[in-house]
């Protein structure tokens, strides 16, 4: 009785262990050794490596290290299964996804325990968060399978999808990848992380129990070389990767020029912003979830705490007190808050970064709490007195380490929050809804949580900006990542007309003795080329019809700077952007005869139809400017998630060699309509139509820097633009070799790309290009989670 009275007085937790027996029995049934799951069957184990429990270092099983031959066998199985699987009705595919969801629920406790043993996360998180979300994703995408044709008309699956997932949410990341891929009609080759392969292998059994057709899902385990074999396999049509930014850049370079679809969900350094009117106790409880959920091994962890200066001292005092109550221990104990990091190598990495942060001036705080020995455990850690230059304020630590800074004004909070190369998530804590909704659109992050954190749902897209990657997982925007326009599979190579030899290299010979060399257009003004050189423009018969400036790296630098200064264009109302596009169309039509004559001089073709099509295209996207908008998602939580369609930022556009006017207008119109600023390189062969366009811009109220035009050699300027960190996306219409170069060079800051890869895109086709084909590529979706109710 005295003991019971003592417990009621102290309120200390007692042990609440979860039994591991069922999971151990499942492992034993496989002799604790696994091959791959290929074409609906288990392969004989090959060379293996150990999968260990990070809480105690004990080996759980031996897992096969996949070879290139294993990956090839899996890809062949997926390719063989694709025709029949994609030919099934959406209803039929949906039934399989529904069956998988039901079986996951039926075996939810086994999945949760196995996940905790293999990964080290607390059983409460596996049981109450991860596994229910896994089932939810398969239920949700069962519905997408059935409604696919209605919601995505004239779209088709990619084919075989190669998917590589990380170790922090092993089964949940699998569900995020496999569910939409199967719903869309793709087949899959998936590689789980080498540290945490076991629940993926259990999922393979679920596929078998659901009678999923052979080859539709293939699980190949292995280390880095196995993943490289997947990304480099020529018969894989799309790659989906979640993991570090460094590896994401490697994959971007490896897939450049292949035509593979690519979505990347990469690292983060997410801000957690607390204003002085916030409910401090609630904000601290949210912060516990933001940074110490899953030991901080979360790509969107709120690892950068930004507290308003007026409450900083009180907030930190309360936070330290709360940290002292956190329990670190056996992840299978249901009363434990923080489990084990995934592996010793991760422990060392976290400790090394903490040491570096302290050496650079940070003040370290760790609560005086017990930590078990013999496993990969680290105390919850807080580092204060941190400057923006400190390593721990910039690098993703991926551990239970919180870095704190203060701010005085909302403007400073936004500046600090956006002072990172990442852009995955952000949290805002304030009782002022007007302040929250003012700040949320200003944050460069794909997900923003208001008075909450780490909310996820299958109906709400998740993904980042900048070096956090591109593409979305979940919701309608996530389905788009696994589909492509049907007509894209039917494109033919572009065959350029062979220009005749130039009749004259001297502009005075054909220009009547008057020099009419066109300048650049940068920052709302005409500017001479930095190089001091010009390029001749010849007509179809080889006669000289004019000259333009030969742009170089400095001209691009100036144009990009002007485009970034003008990024406020995105905050201009959609109505006003529409009006300016209408003005452009109106003024272009007013000078239609002049532009038609210029097209004829450059190409020999009747330019009247092209000018008319350009005017119509400007009208089309003026009409879209205030109509291509977002949605309000309805997740199961008492929250709404507003999907805000936002501009990408500064887009570099290199127009195709054909159609001197329409080739540029068809690309810049959707970009400008959505609020992007543009650096345009017009047709290298026939640029005069766009240099004439300067005067149209100057009479149409286009703000300075919104559209900048640099003439010159496309291949040279494309490389400079692709490598430029001030460019957020790049579109290139041209040959396959330069397309590959653009995609590879874009990896530096993981900018989004669209390239024609040497194929012929008939930009005059209104059915294809007056709608969302380029609108989708000119925008990204930010999901803002807003709680409601008492």
C-alpha positions, 0 to 999 in steps of 0.5 A: 500500500505504501508503494501505491501511495508513493506512486500516486504522490509522485505520478511516476510512470511504471513500465508498460512493455509491449510484447515482441513475441508475435514479431519474433515468431514471424521472423523465426518463420522465415528463419530470420533470413530474407530474399527479395520479393519478385514476381509474387515469390520469394527469391533465395537469399543471396549475400546478406547483411544484418538488420539490427534492433537499434535499442539493444544492438541485437540482430533481428534478421539477415536481409539480402543485399540486392545486385544489379541482376536482382533489380533487373529481374524485378524490373522485368517482372514489373514490366511483364505485369504492367499491361494487364494491371494498367488495363484493369478498370479503376474499380478492379485496381481499387478493390486490390488497394482496399484489400491491402488496407484491410489486411494492414488493419488486421495485422496492425499490431504485428506491423507496429511492433516490427516497425518499432523493433527495426527502427527504434521509434516508440511503440505509441508512434508506430501503433497510433500514428504510422500504421493507421496512416498506412491503412488510410493511404491505401483506402484513400487511393482505392477511391482515386483508382476508381475515379481516375479517368473522370478526374484525369482524362487523357492521362496514362500511367508512366509504366514501371516505377522505381521507388526508394524510401528512407528509414525514418518512416519505413512502412509509411513511406512505402504506402506514400509511394506504392498506393498512388502508383498502383492506383494510377495503373503503374507497377512498382520496384521498391527498395526499402532502406537498408537499416529498416527493411523488415516491414516492407518484407512483411508488406510483401506478404500482405500483397500475396494475401491480397492476391495482388497479381504477380509482378505488380509490386516487387520488393528488392532490399539492399544498400546504396548500390541497389538503389543506384541500380534502380535509378540507372535501370533503362527500363524504369519509367519513373523514379520516386525518392525520399531521402537526403538532399545530397542523394537526391541531387545524385539521382537528378544527375543520374536521370538527366536526359533519360525521360524518366519521371522524377519526384524528390522529397528531400531534407528540411530545416523547418522553422517553428515560429512562436509569437508573443500572443501564443498559448505558450503551454500549447506551443511547447506541447506542439514543439515536443511533437515537432522535434522529438517525435521519432527522435527528431528523425523527421524530414519536416521536424521543427528543428529551428525554434524562432521565438518572439523576443518578448517571451523568449526567456519565459518560453525557454524556461518552460521548455527546459522544464518540459524537457526534464519530463521526457522519458528516453528508453525502450521503444517497446515501452508504451510509456516512453517518449523518445526511443532509439536512433536508427543506427550507431552511425546516426548517433555519431553524426548527431553528436558531431554536429552538436559539438560543432554547434557548441564550438561555434558559440551555441549554448547546450542544454540537456535535461538531467534524465536517465538514458539507457545504455547499450542502444542508440539513445540520445537525450533531447537537446536544446542549443540556444545563443545560435546565429544564422551562420552557425552550422546547426542552424543550417544543416539538417541534424536529423536527431533530437536536437532543437536550435533556438533563435529569437525575433522581434517583428513578424517581418524578421520572423519570415526572414529568419524562417526563409533563411535556408536552402530548404523549404519543406515545412513550417509551423506558426503558433499565434492566437491571432488568426489574421497574423497566422494567415498573413505569415503562412503565404510568405513562408517558402515551405510546401506545408504550413501548420497553424497552432499544430504540427506534424499533421499528415493525411492521404488527402493532403499533399506533402512536399517541399520547395527549393532543396527540399525537392519537388513533386507532392505525395498525397491528395490530387497533386500526389496522383499527378506525380504518377500520371502523364499526358497520353499524347506525350508517349506519342511525340516524334523527334523534332526535325529542324529545317536546314538554314541556307548559307548566309549571303552576307556577314556584313549588316551594312550590305543588307540593312541600307547602311543603318545599324539596327542591332537589337538590345537585351531587355532587362529590368524593364529597360533595353540594355546593350550586351555585356560582350559587346558582340552581336549575332546575325539573323538570317532569313530562309534564303540566307539574307541578313535580316538584322542583328541581336546582342550576343548574351553572356554570363553577365547578361544572365546575372543581370537578368536574374537579379532583375527577375528576383527583385520583381518577385512581388509580381506573385503577390499582385492580384490575379485579376491585375495579372490578367489585365496586363496579359490582356493588354499585351494581347491587345497591343500585339494585335494592334501591330499584327501586320508588323509582327507578321512581316517580321516572322515572314522575313525570318522564316519565309512563312506567312506570319499572320496565323502565328501572330493571331495564335499568339494573341489568342494564347495571351487571352487564354492565360489571361483568362486562367490567371484568376481561375487556376486556384487551389482547394480545401481538403477535408482530412479526418482531423478537426482541421481544414487544409487549404491547398494554395497554388503558388508561383515557383519564383524566377523561371528561365525559359529557352524557347524552341527554334521554330515559331519565333513568336508563338514559341516564346508566348506559349511558354511565358504566358502561363508562367506570367499568369501564375505570378512567376518572373521570367528570364527568356532566351528567344529562338536562337535562329529567329529572335527578332520577333521578341526583340520587337516585343520590347515595345509591346511590353513597354506599352502594356504596364508590365512591371520592371523585371517581370519579363527579361529577354536575353538573346544569344546561343541557347546552349550556352545560356541554358547552362548558365541559367541551369546552374544559377541558384537564383533560378527556381525552374527552367524550361528548355525546348530544343535538342536532346543533348542540351536537354540532358545537360539542363537537367543535370546542371539543375541539380545544384539547387534542385530546381524544377525542369521541363525539357522537350528532349529533342521531341516535337511539341506543337505549341500551336495545339490549343487542346494540349497547351491552353490548359493546365499542362504548363500551368501545373509546371509553373506552380507548386502547392502549399498546404496550410493546415488550420484547426477549427472548433473548440 
